[in-house]
């Protein structure tokens, strides 16, 4: 009887989930609402007072052409990166579940880049692009070449390349779980009925792995839209701020230029865009799921 009392259930909840709830509220909920409050002020991050300006920060955010340029650049980067990350991850997952000798070793090897932080990863690849690739190009052509990071398209290409290298291994594990979740008897039945391996993959295995695709596309989309650390360490927005992504622009607006109100407003707009895209993608993906 004691276990059915509300006070007992509340006590059990506070004992086991209470610390996590407090930490989540302190780290996520409270800062979110405080940031929402700052969008209605003209605080510079130093003054004791926070003058209320209403929706002026949102008007300034919509009039900030640099922000929308950065957001458009982020969309291009995210679309290309998400497609490449998932294509590479899918084929890596197929490779390491096809009975390849030493496939567990390859799984670990492909996953390792995801364990490296974006800051460290950016500096490592910055050295590769500025020194190693330039030296190789000079040795092959006999003329000293320029780094990819020194050109507008090259910097964006470098960001995409490093993002694919970092995220593909993590997404590969989700696709591996998807491959292992498909019963072998279904593929065997398709082959017995006259399907080729390609037809069995397209018509049997991939539809049953739809949930894996939904998860991977959602995770890679949100990660790419919010990229900051890699952008900072690899390109710093150069050359001439042509590789500044939306998250870096928001950070600079708030913490470099001390315009917290507009920076928070732009951050909220970015969050809403990312959330809407994510929800639409998950809804469309889940709607077409099939079960074995």
N, C-alpha and C positions, 0 to 999 in steps of 0.2 A: 504493500500500500504506500509505503514511504516513497518508493521510486516513481509513483504516479503523480506525486505532488508537484505543482508548478515550481515551488521554491527549490526542490531537489533538482529538477531539470535545469533551472536557471543556474544553480550552483555548479552543476556538471559542465554546462556550457562555458561559464566564466573560468572554470579551472583549466579546461583543455583548449578552448578557442579564444578565451579572453585576451591573452597576450598577443596573439596574432591579429585580433581585431583592433587592439589599441595601436599596435605598430602600423597596421594598414591605414588606420585613420590618421595617424601622425605623419606618415610619409606620403600618402596619396590624397585622402579626402580633404584634410585641412588645407594643404598647399593649393589644391585645386580651387576651392572656394575663395581662398585668399587671393589667388591669381585672378579669379573672376571679379573680385572686388577691385583689384588694381586697374582693371580695364576701364573703370569709370573715374579714374583719377589721373592727375598729371604728375605723379610722384617721380622724382629723379633718383631715387635710391639713397639719398643722403638726408634730405630735409625731414624734420619731425612731422610736418603737416603734409597731408595728402589732399590737395584741392580737388573737389568733385567737378568733373567736366562733362558728365552725362555720356552721350554716345559719340562725342567728338573723336575719341581714339579710334572708334570703328570707322568713322568717316575718313580719318587720316590713313587708316590701314587700307581701305579700298582705293584711296588715291595714291598709294605708294607704288609707283611703277616698278621700282627695284624689287619689291616683295613679289609682285605677280610675275616678273621675269624669273626670279628664283624658283617660284612655285611651278611655272611652266617647265623650267629646266629640270626640276625634280620629277615631274610627270614623265618627261622623256626618259630620264635616267631610270625611273622605277619600272616603266613598261618594258624597256629593253632588258634590264637586269632580271626582272621577275621571269620573263620568258626564258632567258638563257639559264638562270639558276635552276628552274624546274626541268628544263630539257636535259641539262647536264646531270642533275641529281637523279632523274628517272633512269637514264642510261647507266649511270654508275650503280644504281640499285639493281638493275637488271643484270649487270655484269657480276656483282658479288652475290647474287642468288642463283646463278646459273650453273653452279657446281665447279666454278673456277678453283684451281688448286691454290691454296693459301688465301682464300677469299676473306677469312677473318682478319688476316694481316692487312689486306687492302681496305677493309672497312675502317679499321683504326687509322690507317694512313690518310684516307680521304676525309675523315672527321677531324683530324688534328687542327687544320687551319681555323676551324670554328672556335677552338679553345684559346686562340691568340686574340688579345684585346685589339680593338680597332686602332687605338693610338700607336701601339707597337707595330701592328701590321702595316699601318700607313707609312711609318718611318722606314721599315724594312723595304717595302716596295718603292718608296721614294728613292732609296739608294739604288735599287735595281734599275729603275727607269732612267735616273740621272747618270749613273756610272756604268753599270753592266751593259745595258742595251746600247748605250752610246758607244762604248768601247767595242762591242761586237759589230755595230754598224760601221764604225771607223775602220776596223780590221778587214771587213768584207768589201767596202767600197773604196778605201784609200783616202776618203775625205771625212773630216770631222763633222759628224751629224749633230742635230739638235735633239734635245729630250722631248718626249711626247708631252711632258708636263708643261712645256713652254708654249704650246699652241692650244687654242680654244677647243677644237674637236679632240685633240690628243688628250687633254686633261679629262674630258668627259669619258673618253674611251678607257683611260686608265682607271677611273673610278668604277666603271662597269666591270672591267676585267678583274679587279681586286675583289669587288663585291661577289662576283660569281665564284671566285676561288675560295672566298671565306664561307659563303652560305651554302654552297652546293653539298658539302659533306653532311651538314646538319639535316638538310631536307632529304638527303639520301637515306638516312635512318628511318624516316617516316615512310618513304616509299618501300624500303626493305620490309618494314612491318606490313605494308599493304600487300606486297608480293607473297609474303609468308601466310597472310590471312586468306589467300585464295586457295581453295581446295584443289589439289592436283588432279583429282578425278574429273573435275569440270573441264580442264584443259585436255585431258586424255579423251574424254567423250567428244569434244569438239574435233580433235584430230581423227578419231575413229569415224566421225560423220563426214570426213572429207575436207576439213579446214586445213589450210596451211598454218605454219607457226605464226605468220604475220596476221592472218585472219583470226586465229584464236586469240592473239594478243589484242587486236583491235575490237573484236566483238564479244569477248568473254572476260579477259583479265582486266583490261582498262575500265570497263563499266563497273566491275566489282571493286575497283580501287578508287572510286570517285571520292570517297571520304578522305583518302590520303591526298588527293589533288586539292580538295577544298582546304585542308589544313595547311598544306605547303604554300599554296598561292596566298592564303591569308597571312601567314607568318612572313613570307618574303615581301609581300606588299607593304605591310606595316613597318618592317625593318628598313626597307628602302626609302619610304616616305619620311621616316624620322632620322635618317642617317646624319650624323654630325661628327663623331670622333674620327672616322675615316676621312671625311671631307676636310677636317681641320689638319690632320697630320700629313695627308698625302698632297693636297693642293693648296690649302689655306685660302681657297677661293680664287687663286690666280689661274691664268694671267688676267690682270685687270678686272677682277671680280666676275669673270665669266664662268667660273665653276662653283659659284656660291649656291648651295642648295637652300631650301626653305628653312630648315632647322638652323643652319648657320646664320642666315639673315635675321631670324628671330632673336637668336642669342646676341648677335652684334647690336641689334636695335635696343635691346634691353640692358645688356651688361657693358657694352663698349661705349655706346652713345648715350647711355643713362636715360633712355626714354622708356621707362618701364610700362607705362600705360599702353602705348601703341604696340610695344613688343608683346605684351600679354594679349592684346586684342588679336594680333596676327597669329600668335600661338594658338589661341582658341579657334580661329578660323581654320588653321591647319589641322587641328584636332578634329573638328567637325567634318572637314572634307575627308580625312583619313577614315573616320568612323563610318561615314556614309558609304564610302567605297567598300570598306570591309564588310559591312552588313549586307550590302547588295550582293557582293561576291559570295558570301556564305549562304544567303537565301537562295540564290540561283543554283549554287552548287548542291546544297542539301535537297533542293526540290527534285532533282533528277537522280538521286541516289537509288541504287537497286540492291537487293539482297539475294544471296545465293539460295 
